[in-house]
Amino acid sequence: MAERAPLQVLIVDDEPLARLRLRSLVETCGEPPAQVVGEAGDAEEALALLAQTACDVVLLDIAMPGRDGLKLADELRRQPAPPRVVFVTAHADHALKAFEVDATDYLTKPVRRERLQAALMRVDERRGTRVDSAPAGPMLVVSDRGRVLRVPAAEVLYLKAEQKYVSLCSTRGRWVLDDALADLEQRLGEGFLRIHRNAVVALTAVRTLERRGDDDGEEGWAVQVSNGDWLAVSRRQLAAVREAVAVVADAAPAAGRPLPEG
């Protein structure tokens, strides 16, 4: 069996002592074989090194001067044949955002050798498996009983703001998010429409647009989505919703989505 080439590791952290400790941990891991091919103190220096030196994984801090680690990781994943990213940070509260930029792992300082070794093993197992370096498409990341789940935009039915949180309803289930509705809407991109100040819906999930009475007995417009839920449509958004539903119905007449009259 051919001997595996060592993982090529780039360390990016603005603190020299943190880089020194990571280098020592990498060099003493043993399995998988790994070697540090460079160090950088910020995003610009890291990009300059990557332009000259190929690497398999970037051990990346988040809080750095200038461009932070999350922005750098998002830029890296859009490049041809990007390296894997393992975040190494003193803060545990960025984990969900880290996986939104396709991080392989998320380690908190001080890093234990066993934990770093497990992350490098994960990178080693996935070497050469990335067929397309471009992002698979918009997705949201949720926390589900301690697990981190990726929810592709194609599975999202709607988002609804309720007091201090946002409910995400998808074809797989429902979750609560702390992000602002406007930020989530921007993250999802095309194919979604704001139908009310507190709701964003996937156009492909809309089944009908009708006048309905609300809980107070007042009549207004609402859309029904594919799981049977009804969502109120504001007067301000009604024209845009009616137009969008008509476009979707014309594109897929077999779906049988009734349109409002007038």
C-alpha positions as CSV (number, residue, x, y, z in Angstrom):
1,M,0.0,0.0,0.0
2,A,1.3,3.4,-1.0
3,E,2.3,5.6,2.0
4,R,0.0,8.6,2.4
5,A,1.4,12.0,1.8
6,P,1.3,14.2,5.0
7,L,-1.5,16.6,5.3
8,Q,-0.3,20.1,4.4
9,V,-1.4,22.5,7.1
10,L,-1.6,26.3,7.2
11,I,-2.0,28.0,10.6
12,V,-3.8,31.4,10.6
13,D,-3.9,33.2,13.9
14,D,-3.0,36.7,14.9
15,E,-1.3,35.5,18.1
16,P,2.3,34.2,17.7
17,L,2.1,32.0,20.8
18,A,-1.2,30.4,19.6
19,R,0.5,29.6,16.3
20,L,3.5,28.1,18.1
21,R,1.3,25.9,20.2
22,L,-0.7,24.7,17.2
23,R,2.4,24.0,15.2
24,S,3.7,21.9,18.2
25,L,0.4,20.0,18.4
26,V,0.3,19.3,14.6
27,E,3.9,18.0,14.6
28,T,3.3,15.7,17.5
29,C,0.0,14.3,16.4
30,G,1.5,11.3,14.6
31,E,-1.7,10.1,13.0
32,P,-2.6,11.2,10.5
33,P,0.8,12.4,9.3
34,A,0.8,16.2,8.9
35,Q,3.2,19.0,8.5
36,V,2.9,22.8,8.8
37,V,3.7,24.5,5.5
38,G,3.1,28.1,6.6
39,E,1.8,30.5,9.2
40,A,-0.2,33.7,8.8
41,G,-1.3,36.4,11.2
42,D,-4.3,37.7,9.2
43,A,-6.5,37.0,6.2
44,E,-4.4,38.9,3.7
45,E,-1.2,37.1,4.6
46,A,-3.1,33.8,4.5
47,L,-4.4,34.4,1.0
48,A,-0.9,35.4,-0.2
49,L,0.5,32.2,1.2
50,L,-2.2,30.1,-0.4
51,A,-1.6,31.6,-3.7
52,Q,1.9,30.2,-3.6
53,T,1.6,27.1,-1.5
54,A,-1.0,24.3,-1.8
55,C,-2.4,23.0,1.5
56,D,-5.0,20.5,2.6
57,V,-6.3,22.3,5.7
58,V,-6.3,25.7,7.2
59,L,-6.4,25.9,11.0
60,L,-8.2,29.2,11.3
61,D,-8.8,31.6,14.1
62,I,-12.0,33.7,13.9
63,A,-11.3,37.0,15.8
64,M,-8.5,38.6,13.8
65,P,-7.7,42.2,12.8
66,G,-9.1,43.1,9.4
67,R,-11.1,40.4,7.7
68,D,-12.2,37.8,10.3
69,G,-11.9,34.0,10.0
70,L,-15.6,33.5,9.0
71,K,-15.2,35.9,6.0
72,L,-11.9,34.3,5.0
73,A,-13.5,30.8,5.1
74,D,-16.4,32.0,3.0
75,E,-14.0,33.4,0.4
76,L,-11.8,30.2,0.4
77,R,-14.7,27.8,-0.2
78,R,-15.6,29.7,-3.4
79,Q,-12.1,29.2,-4.9
80,P,-11.1,26.2,-7.1
81,A,-9.9,23.2,-5.1
82,P,-10.2,25.0,-1.7
83,P,-8.5,23.6,1.4
84,R,-10.6,22.3,4.3
85,V,-11.1,24.7,7.2
86,V,-10.9,23.8,10.8
87,F,-11.7,26.7,13.1
88,V,-9.6,27.1,16.2
89,T,-11.0,29.9,18.4
90,A,-11.5,31.0,22.0
91,H,-15.2,31.6,21.5
92,A,-17.8,28.8,21.3
93,D,-20.6,31.1,20.1
94,H,-19.7,31.1,16.4
95,A,-20.1,27.4,15.8
96,L,-23.4,27.6,13.8
97,K,-22.0,30.3,11.6
98,A,-18.8,28.3,11.1
99,F,-20.7,25.4,9.6
100,E,-22.5,27.8,7.3
101,V,-19.2,28.4,5.6
102,D,-18.6,24.6,5.3
103,A,-16.1,24.2,8.1
104,T,-14.9,20.6,8.7
105,D,-14.6,21.1,12.4
106,Y,-14.7,23.7,15.2
107,L,-12.2,23.6,18.0
108,T,-12.1,25.8,21.1
109,K,-9.0,27.0,22.8
110,P,-7.1,25.6,24.6
111,V,-7.0,22.8,22.0
112,R,-6.3,19.3,23.2
113,R,-4.1,17.1,21.1
114,E,-6.7,14.4,20.9
115,R,-9.3,16.8,19.6
116,L,-7.0,18.3,17.0
117,Q,-6.1,14.8,15.9
118,A,-9.7,13.9,15.4
119,A,-10.2,17.0,13.3
120,L,-7.2,16.2,11.1
121,M,-8.4,12.6,10.8
122,R,-11.7,13.9,9.4
123,V,-9.8,16.1,6.9
124,D,-7.7,13.1,5.9
125,E,-10.7,10.9,5.3
126,R,-12.3,13.5,3.0
127,R,-9.1,14.2,1.0
128,G,-9.9,14.1,-2.7
129,T,-13.7,13.7,-2.2
130,R,-14.7,17.2,-3.0
131,V,-15.9,17.1,-6.6
132,D,-17.2,20.6,-7.0
133,S,-15.5,23.4,-5.0
134,A,-18.5,25.8,-5.5
135,P,-21.0,26.0,-2.7
136,A,-23.8,23.5,-3.0
137,G,-26.3,26.3,-2.7
138,P,-27.8,28.5,0.0
139,M,-28.5,26.8,3.3
140,L,-29.3,27.5,6.9
141,V,-27.6,26.0,9.9
142,V,-29.6,25.0,12.9
143,S,-28.9,23.5,16.3
144,D,-31.0,20.4,17.0
145,R,-30.6,18.8,20.5
146,G,-26.8,19.4,20.4
147,R,-26.3,18.5,16.8
148,V,-25.5,20.9,14.0
149,L,-27.7,20.4,11.0
150,R,-27.6,22.0,7.5
151,V,-31.0,22.8,6.0
152,P,-30.7,23.5,2.2
153,A,-32.8,26.3,0.9
154,A,-34.6,23.8,-1.3
155,E,-36.1,22.2,1.9
156,V,-37.2,25.5,3.5
157,L,-41.0,26.2,3.3
158,Y,-41.1,29.4,5.2
159,L,-39.6,31.6,8.0
160,K,-41.8,33.4,10.5
161,A,-40.6,36.0,13.1
162,E,-42.3,35.5,16.5
163,Q,-41.3,37.9,19.2
164,K,-37.5,37.5,19.8
165,Y,-36.9,34.5,17.5
166,V,-37.6,33.1,14.0
167,S,-39.4,29.8,13.3
168,L,-38.0,27.8,10.4
169,C,-40.4,25.4,8.8
170,S,-38.9,22.9,6.4
171,T,-39.8,19.6,4.7
172,R,-37.8,17.9,7.5
173,G,-39.1,19.7,10.6
174,R,-39.2,22.9,12.5
175,W,-36.5,24.8,14.4
176,V,-36.1,28.1,16.2
177,L,-33.3,30.5,15.1
178,D,-31.8,33.5,16.8
179,D,-30.9,35.3,13.6
180,A,-32.9,38.3,12.3
181,L,-35.5,37.6,9.6
182,A,-33.9,40.0,7.2
183,D,-30.5,38.3,7.5
184,L,-32.0,34.9,6.9
185,E,-33.9,36.2,3.9
186,Q,-30.7,37.5,2.4
187,R,-28.9,34.3,3.1
188,L,-31.6,32.2,1.3
189,G,-31.3,34.3,-1.9
190,E,-33.7,34.0,-4.9
191,G,-36.8,31.9,-4.8
192,F,-38.1,33.4,-1.6
193,L,-40.5,36.3,-1.1
194,R,-41.3,38.5,1.9
195,I,-45.1,38.3,2.2
196,H,-45.4,40.1,5.5
197,R,-43.1,42.0,7.8
198,N,-42.9,38.8,9.9
199,A,-42.8,36.1,7.2
200,V,-40.8,34.9,4.2
201,V,-42.0,32.0,2.1
202,A,-40.5,29.8,-0.6
203,L,-42.4,30.5,-3.9
204,T,-42.3,26.8,-4.8
205,A,-44.1,26.0,-1.5
206,V,-47.1,28.3,-2.2
207,R,-50.3,26.4,-3.1
208,T,-52.9,29.1,-3.0
209,L,-53.6,32.8,-2.3
210,E,-57.0,33.5,-0.8
211,R,-59.1,35.9,1.3
212,R,-59.5,34.5,4.8
213,G,-60.7,35.6,8.2
214,D,-58.1,35.8,10.9
215,D,-58.5,34.9,14.6
216,D,-60.1,38.2,15.3
217,G,-62.7,37.8,12.6
218,E,-61.1,40.3,10.3
219,E,-60.8,39.3,6.6
220,G,-57.4,39.5,4.9
221,W,-55.2,37.8,2.3
222,A,-53.2,34.6,3.2
223,V,-51.2,32.0,1.3
224,Q,-51.3,28.3,2.0
225,V,-48.0,26.4,1.8
226,S,-47.4,22.8,0.9
227,N,-47.6,21.5,4.5
228,G,-51.1,23.0,4.9
229,D,-50.0,26.0,7.0
230,W,-51.6,29.4,6.3
231,L,-49.5,32.7,6.4
232,A,-50.9,36.2,6.4
233,V,-50.1,38.5,3.5
234,S,-49.8,42.2,4.2
235,R,-51.6,44.7,2.0
236,R,-48.3,46.3,1.1
237,Q,-47.0,42.9,-0.2
238,L,-50.2,41.7,-1.8
239,A,-49.4,42.9,-5.4
240,A,-45.9,41.3,-5.3
241,V,-47.2,38.1,-3.9
242,R,-50.0,37.8,-6.5
243,E,-47.5,38.5,-9.3
244,A,-45.0,35.9,-7.9
245,V,-47.6,33.2,-7.5
246,A,-48.9,33.8,-11.0
247,V,-45.3,33.5,-12.4
248,V,-44.8,30.2,-10.5
249,A,-48.2,28.9,-11.7
250,D,-47.4,29.7,-15.3
251,A,-44.0,28.0,-15.0
252,A,-45.5,24.8,-13.5
253,P,-49.2,24.6,-14.5
254,A,-49.4,21.0,-13.4
255,A,-49.1,22.0,-9.8
256,G,-52.6,23.3,-9.9
257,R,-52.1,26.4,-7.8
258,P,-55.3,28.5,-7.9
259,L,-54.7,32.2,-8.3
260,P,-56.8,35.0,-6.8
261,E,-59.1,36.9,-9.0
262,G,-58.6,40.6,-9.7
